[in-house]
Amino acid sequence: MSTTKPVHAAQSRFPVVDGVLHVGGVPLTRLAQRVGRTPFYAYDRKVVSDRVRQVRDCLPDGVRLHYSIKANPMPALVQHMAALVDGLDVASGGELKTALDAGMAPECISFAGPGKSDAELAQAVAAGVHVHAESERELHALARIGQELGIAPLVVIRVNPDFELKGSGMRMGGGAKQFGIDAEEMPRVLALAAGLGLDVLGFHIFSGSQSLKAEAIVEAQAQTFALAERLAQSCRHPVRVLNIGGGFGIPYFPGEAPLDLAPIAAHLRQALPHVQAALPQAEVSIELGRYLVGEAGVYVARVVDRKVSRGQVFLVTDGGLHHHLAASGNFGQVIRKNYPVAIGNRMGGGQAEVVSVVGPLCTPLDLLADKMELPRANVGDLVVVFQSGAYGISASPAGFLSHPNAVEVLV
Ligand SMILES: *Cc1c(COP(=O)(O)O)cnc(C)c1O
């Protein structure tokens, strides 16, 4: 074998020059020198900007684009994103601070998530952001906090829909869930909110995540619009906010094709006039995390040992599941599959071999690539994990085994 196949479509976002992967326009070898140590995450701001532009080009005017910070809360990245999108969605007091620090206007920030503490609710009301109430307890707390602070809370109700985004990687709606208030309870809950003197601005209906099927997303969006119109009938005030969720996925594994945005765009274009007729004051928004940043990031670790055990080659790196739980297959995946992985300084091909790339932790779960064909690599080479811009470092157990944390750079 003399050449390596391109490992993944994701690789095409990062040019290869003289056999070296470039991230942010910089050869990976030089980037590693600049960062000063491995492992690190690098996020390419041009790839992020291009992706946001691509989504915006296909969304009809009148659909606002929000970024869900939890996909990647790195402050510099959030700041870059704040200039590109219409709003930021946060899920904790910490993320709220990141969003405000990024300079996003408070009325363009929404705070969802179950179990918000009174302190978080007060922080949100005081800041003037939209608070997405996930329970009756939160409605009571918001009314009380609003009175204490003398500020009318900006309340949106997160609804647990009576349907789900089919085939999504993570089910977040439909059935019994800890998220939102069940759709069938809404008439009663809206009356309760009115009784508490709360002005409910509208609804947040999120039905799922990581879907690669445009038809499933279209179907969920159609059901979301229908549900919103039904809920509006029990609403005392006009609906001014309608967050229809997101759920756009990215391909990770062999055989997965990128999401086709065209059918989603076509459906929104066709559905929006009806929604605007039924809910004339509603600002419709979608919220995307992974789709906007996932493909823009790489995780880079250095080979520190090369071993052969009973005929199987292991590349041991200084990075692993403590920085990148998802790539190890332990972030909610049912069946472990390899993320796209390459040797960033040996992209030109050369002799290939089948290797397993592992981390330094004392557990067989610490696996970045299982029996993958890669160019023959040595100690000092740079292992790259693509599709690492979302749910990476912040979704990993960095404290496990007390290794140094990974560095993050926006390039
Ligand atoms: C996590 C989350 C998102 C973002 O999901 P992605 O799959 O990263 O796009 C959006 N909305 C809500 C309510 C979430 O909890």
Ligand as a Chemical Component Dictionary entry (heavy atoms), coordinates in Angstrom:
data_LIG
# 
_chem_comp.id                   LIG 
_chem_comp.type                 NON-POLYMER 
_chem_comp.pdbx_formal_charge   0 
_chem_comp.three_letter_code    LIG 
# 
loop_
_chem_comp_atom.comp_id 
_chem_comp_atom.atom_id 
_chem_comp_atom.alt_atom_id 
_chem_comp_atom.type_symbol 
_chem_comp_atom.charge 
_chem_comp_atom.model_Cartn_x 
_chem_comp_atom.model_Cartn_y 
_chem_comp_atom.model_Cartn_z 
_chem_comp_atom.pdbx_ordinal 
LIG C1 C1 C 0 -27.975 20.723 23.504 1  
LIG C2 C2 C 0 -29.103 21.505 23.033 2  
LIG C3 C3 C 0 -29.051 22.085 21.762 3  
LIG C4 C4 C 0 -27.906 21.908 20.824 4  
LIG O1 O1 O 0 -27.882 20.633 20.290 5  
LIG P1 P1 P 0 -26.887 20.291 19.086 6  
LIG O2 O2 O 0 -27.129 18.871 18.807 7  
LIG O3 O3 O 0 -25.492 20.553 19.584 8  
LIG O4 O4 O 0 -27.233 21.175 17.956 9  
LIG C5 C5 C 0 -30.120 22.854 21.365 10 
LIG N1 N1 N 0 -31.186 23.043 22.184 11 
LIG C6 C6 C 0 -31.256 22.497 23.407 12 
LIG C7 C7 C 0 -32.449 22.742 24.237 13 
LIG C8 C8 C 0 -30.231 21.711 23.878 14 
LIG O5 O5 O 0 -30.317 21.167 25.091 15 
# 
loop_
_chem_comp_bond.comp_id 
_chem_comp_bond.atom_id_1 
_chem_comp_bond.atom_id_2 
_chem_comp_bond.value_order 
_chem_comp_bond.pdbx_ordinal 
LIG C1 C2 SING 1  
LIG C2 C3 SING 2  
LIG C2 C8 DOUB 3  
LIG C3 C4 SING 4  
LIG C3 C5 DOUB 5  
LIG C4 O1 SING 6  
LIG O1 P1 SING 7  
LIG P1 O2 DOUB 8  
LIG P1 O3 SING 9  
LIG P1 O4 SING 10 
LIG C5 N1 SING 11 
LIG N1 C6 DOUB 12 
LIG C6 C7 SING 13 
LIG C6 C8 SING 14 
LIG C8 O5 SING 15 
# 
